[in-house]
């Protein structure tokens, strides 16, 4: 967008503040009051800022308050989860405008429903889609798509619901969840940590100095590819560690350990953990073994990254019952590392995708760098 440098700076501050007076805009943007007045007038003329009332100043004088205008637009964040699709539409100041949640197979319908609920006069600036995969460039080099068959088909089915011409950015779902924990969750105040997700699959989000580490191939944190098993007489298999650590294998080990006297064998992780909480001996033993396995994986992460903090997330990993066993196994094998449960649960990925979408939406207006978001 063809804006002056000062107008772009004021817009970025206004988006971060939601609403602000001219004195605050001047202070936060590092501009003089006359320059801010000109920038605000420029933004108002194109609908990017709007007057929203007055506020009393320290001297008792009232000051005009400004917010983003309708022309600032909105963004869309989509979490293509393993079972559910979560979608949020937000203004560029992060205000939630619409949201939806539906089965993964109905992702396109969920996206259409949220798009229809967004203000008609607010242009859609960008879309961020969180996928359970590494992302790569299209063959023509113009865009991104999932690199393997993990997320490709469901992404293709959902993509038809997205408006043509709107920039679409794909991001790994674990990276999105790590961003959410950094800014709003269990890693708040820590700019270096690892987010270890254990659920249907496994993954690691690596945050160094407040930025997500993506790697040369966009595959940093793909711990599913760690060689496993690594033992005499057994050759490592591709993604065998994920097969061993995933919820399907956990439930198979539960069935193998279950005895007739134990009662009905749990068919879900939820039921397994509930029985362990009730003191069921076999359930508790299975959970303890899984916690030790997660702790060993955390030790591998700590040996390579020394993150100081590991946040456990995912449908299984976020369960607090695992913490004592994970901490004990990690302490035996590595140096001191804090381990905590995710503070955001199932919403972490869409929260992180929303933050990234807002940052990129602001970038479309200001031409800036989304930076640490």
C-alpha positions in Angstrom: 0.0 0.0 0.0 1.3 3.5 -0.9 1.7 5.1 2.5 4.3 7.5 3.9 6.8 6.0 6.2 5.3 7.8 9.2 1.8 6.6 8.4 3.1 3.0 8.2 4.8 3.4 11.6 1.7 4.9 13.2 -0.5 2.1 11.7 1.8 -0.6 13.1 1.6 1.1 16.6 -2.2 1.5 16.3 -2.6 -2.2 15.4 -0.6 -3.3 18.4 -2.4 -0.9 20.8 -6.0 -1.5 19.5 -6.7 2.1 20.4 -4.5 5.1 21.2 -4.4 8.9 21.5 -2.0 11.0 19.4 0.4 11.5 22.3 0.7 7.8 22.8 1.1 7.2 19.0 3.9 9.8 19.0 5.6 8.3 22.0 5.4 4.7 20.7 6.3 5.5 17.1 9.1 7.8 18.1 7.6 10.6 16.0 6.8 14.3 16.7 3.2 15.2 17.4 2.8 17.2 14.1 4.2 14.2 12.2 1.7 11.9 13.9 -1.2 14.3 13.2 -0.3 14.2 9.5 0.1 10.4 9.6 -3.3 10.0 11.3 -5.0 12.2 8.7 -3.4 10.2 6.0 -4.6 6.9 7.5 -8.1 8.3 8.1 -8.4 9.4 4.5 -8.0 5.9 3.2 -10.0 4.2 6.0 -7.1 2.6 7.8 -7.7 4.6 11.0 -10.9 6.0 12.6 -11.8 8.3 15.5 -13.3 6.3 18.3 -13.9 8.8 21.1 -11.9 10.9 23.6 -9.9 10.2 26.7 -9.0 12.5 29.6 -5.3 13.3 29.7 -3.1 13.8 32.8 -3.6 17.6 32.7 -7.4 17.1 32.5 -7.6 18.0 28.8 -9.3 15.5 26.6 -7.5 13.8 23.7 -8.9 12.1 20.6 -8.7 8.3 20.6 -8.1 6.4 17.4 -8.5 2.8 16.3 -8.1 0.8 13.1 -10.6 1.7 10.4 -12.6 -0.8 8.4 -10.2 -0.7 5.5 -7.5 -2.2 7.7 -9.1 -5.5 7.0 -9.0 -8.9 8.7 -7.0 -12.1 8.6 -7.9 -15.8 8.8 -6.1 -18.5 10.8 -6.8 -22.2 10.1 -5.6 -25.2 12.2 -5.9 -28.4 10.2 -5.6 -30.6 13.2 -5.5 -34.5 13.0 -9.1 -34.7 14.0 -10.6 -31.2 14.1 -10.3 -28.0 12.1 -10.2 -24.8 14.1 -10.6 -21.4 12.3 -10.4 -17.9 13.6 -11.0 -14.6 11.8 -9.5 -11.5 13.4 -9.0 -7.8 12.9 -5.4 -6.6 12.5 -5.4 -5.5 16.2 -6.1 -9.2 17.1 -9.8 -8.7 18.0 -11.7 -11.9 17.4 -14.4 -11.4 14.7 -15.5 -15.0 14.1 -14.5 -18.5 14.8 -15.5 -22.1 14.0 -14.7 -25.7 14.8 -15.5 -28.8 12.9 -14.3 -32.2 11.8 -11.1 -32.3 9.8 -13.0 -33.9 6.8 -15.3 -30.8 6.7 -12.5 -28.2 6.8 -13.7 -26.4 3.7 -17.2 -25.9 5.2 -15.8 -24.6 8.5 -13.6 -22.1 6.6 -16.6 -20.9 4.5 -18.7 -20.4 7.6 -16.1 -18.2 9.3 -15.4 -16.3 6.1 -19.1 -15.5 5.8 -19.2 -14.1 9.3 -16.4 -11.6 8.7 -17.3 -8.0 8.0 -18.1 -7.5 4.4 -16.3 -4.1 4.3 -13.1 -5.4 5.8 -10.7 -6.8 3.1 -9.1 -10.1 3.9 -5.4 -9.4 4.1 -3.9 -12.9 4.5 -4.5 -16.5 5.5 -2.3 -18.6 7.7 -2.9 -22.4 7.6 -1.2 -24.6 10.2 -0.5 -28.1 8.9 0.9 -31.2 10.5 3.8 -31.3 8.0 6.9 -29.7 6.7 6.1 -27.1 4.1 7.8 -26.6 0.8 7.4 -24.4 -2.3 5.2 -25.2 -5.2 6.8 -26.4 -8.4 6.4 -23.0 -9.9 8.0 -21.4 -6.8 5.1 -19.1 -6.2 3.6 -20.5 -3.0 3.9 -23.0 -0.2 2.3 -26.4 0.3 2.7 -29.5 2.5 5.8 -31.4 1.6 4.5 -34.9 2.0 1.2 -36.8 1.8 0.5 -36.2 5.5 -1.4 -33.0 5.1 -1.5 -32.5 1.3 -5.0 -34.0 0.4 -6.9 -32.3 3.3 -5.1 -29.0 2.5 -6.0 -29.2 -1.1 -9.7 -29.9 -0.3 -9.7 -27.0 2.1 -7.9 -24.6 -0.2 -10.8 -24.4 -2.6 -12.7 -22.5 0.1 -10.1 -19.7 0.4 -10.7 -16.5 -1.5 -8.6 -16.2 -4.7 -5.8 -13.7 -4.7 -5.4 -13.5 -0.9 -1.9 -14.4 0.2 -1.8 -17.8 1.9 1.0 -18.8 4.3 1.5 -22.3 5.5 3.2 -23.0 8.8 3.9 -26.2 10.7 1.3 -26.7 13.4 3.9 -27.4 16.2 5.7 -24.2 15.3 2.4 -22.3 15.6 1.8 -23.9 19.0 5.3 -22.9 20.1 4.6 -19.3 19.2 1.5 -19.3 21.2 3.3 -20.7 24.3 6.0 -18.1 23.8 3.6 -15.1 23.8 0.6 -16.3 25.8 1.3 -19.6 27.4 3.7 -21.6 29.6 6.8 -20.1 28.1 5.8 -16.5 28.7 9.0 -14.7 29.8 11.3 -17.3 28.3 12.7 -16.6 24.8 14.5 -20.0 24.4 12.7 -23.3 24.9 11.4 -26.4 23.2 7.7 -27.2 22.7 7.4 -31.0 22.5 4.1 -32.3 21.2 3.0 -35.8 21.9 -0.3 -37.0 20.5 -1.4 -38.9 17.4 2.1 -38.0 16.2 5.1 -36.2 17.7 6.9 -33.0 16.9 9.1 -30.3 18.3 8.9 -26.6 18.1 12.3 -24.9 18.7 12.3 -21.3 19.9 15.7 -19.5 20.1 15.9 -15.9 21.1 12.2 -15.4 20.6 12.2 -16.8 17.0 11.1 -20.2 15.8 13.9 -22.2 14.3 12.8 -23.6 10.9 16.0 -25.0 9.5 17.4 -25.2 5.9 14.5 -27.5 4.7 11.8 -26.1 7.0 12.2 -29.4 9.0 13.8 -28.3 12.2 12.1 -30.1 15.1 11.0 -33.1 13.0 11.8 -35.5 15.9 9.7 -38.2 14.2 12.7 -38.7 11.9 15.2 -39.5 14.8 16.6 -43.0 14.1 14.7 -45.6 16.0 15.2 -48.3 17.1 19.0 -47.9 17.5 20.1 -51.3 18.7 22.2 -54.3 17.5 20.2 -56.5 15.2 17.5 -53.9 14.5 17.6 -51.4 11.7 16.1 -47.9 12.2 12.9 -47.4 10.3 11.6 -44.1 8.9 9.4 -42.4 11.5 9.5 -45.5 13.7 9.9 -43.3 16.8 6.7 -41.5 16.0 5.0 -44.9 15.6 6.3 -45.9 19.0 5.4 -42.6 20.8 2.0 -41.9 19.2 -1.3 -42.5 20.9 -2.0 -45.6 18.7 1.0 -47.4 20.0 0.3 -46.3 23.5 -3.2 -47.9 23.3 -1.7 -51.1 21.8 0.8 -51.4 24.7 -2.1 -50.9 27.1 -4.0 -53.8 25.5 -0.9 -56.0 25.7 -0.4 -55.2 29.4 -4.1 -55.5 30.3 -5.2 -58.6 32.3 -8.6 -60.1 32.6 -8.8 -59.0 36.3 -8.2 -55.4 35.3 -11.7 -54.9 33.9 -12.6 -53.4 30.5 -9.5 -52.4 28.6 -9.5 -48.6 27.9 -9.9 -47.8 24.2 -9.0 -44.1 24.5 -6.1 -42.2 26.0 -8.6 -40.2 28.1 -9.9 -43.4 29.7 -6.4 -44.7 30.3 -5.3 -41.6 32.1 -8.6 -41.5 34.1 -8.0 -45.0 35.4 -4.4 -44.1 36.2 -5.7 -41.2 38.3 -8.1 -43.5 40.1 -5.1 -45.7 41.2 -5.6 -48.6 38.7 -2.2 -50.4 38.9 -1.9 -51.5 35.3 -3.1 -48.2 33.9 -0.6 -46.4 36.1 2.2 -48.7 35.0 1.5 -48.0 31.3 1.3 -44.3 31.9 4.6 -44.4 33.9 6.3 -46.2 31.0 5.0 -43.7 28.5 6.2 -40.8 30.7 9.7 -42.4 30.8 9.8 -42.7 27.0 8.8 -39.0 26.7 11.5 -38.1 29.2 14.1 -39.9 27.1 13.0 -38.0 24.0 13.2 -34.8 26.1 16.7 -35.8 27.0 17.6 -36.1 23.4 16.2 -32.6 22.8 18.1 -31.2 25.7 21.3 -32.8 24.6 21.2 -31.0 21.3 19.6 -27.7 22.1 20.0 -27.1 25.9 16.8 -25.1 25.8 16.4 -24.7 29.6 12.7 -25.3 29.3 10.6 -27.9 27.6 6.8 -27.4 27.3 4.9 -30.6 26.9 1.8 -30.3 24.6 -0.5 -32.4 22.5 -3.5 -34.6 23.3 -1.3 -36.9 25.5 1.8 -34.8 26.2 -0.1 -32.0 28.0 -1.5 -34.2 30.6 0.0 -33.2 34.0 0.1 -36.8 35.2 3.1 -37.3 32.9 5.2 -34.6 34.5 6.8 -36.5 37.4 8.0 -39.4 35.2 9.2 -37.1 32.4 11.2 -35.0 34.8 12.7 -38.0 36.5 13.8 -39.6 33.2 15.2 -36.4 31.9 17.1 -35.7 35.2 18.8 -39.1 34.9 20.0 -38.5 31.4 20.7 -34.8 31.0 21.5 -31.5 32.7 18.8 -29.5 34.6 15.9 -28.5 32.3 12.5 -27.2 33.4 9.5 -29.2 32.2 6.0 -27.9 32.3 2.7 -28.7 30.7 1.1 -26.5 27.9 -1.0 -23.7 29.2 -3.1 -23.5 26.0 -4.1 -27.1 25.3 -5.9 -27.8 22.0 -6.2 -24.1 21.2 -2.5 -23.5 21.1 -2.0 -24.1 17.3 -4.9 -21.8 16.2 -3.7 -19.1 18.7 -0.2 -19.2 17.3 -1.5 -19.2 13.7 -3.7 -16.2 14.5 -0.7 -14.3 15.9 1.3 -15.1 12.8 -1.7 -14.1 10.5 -2.1 -10.7 12.3 1.7 -10.0 12.0 1.5 -10.8 8.3 -1.7 -8.9 7.8 0.0 -5.8 9.3 3.0 -6.4 7.0 0.7 -6.3 3.9 -0.2 -2.7 4.9 3.1 -1.5 6.2 5.5 -3.5 4.1 7.4 -4.4 7.3 8.9 -7.6 8.6 6.6 -9.9 10.7 9.8 -10.4 12.9 9.5 -12.2 16.2 5.9 -13.2 15.7 
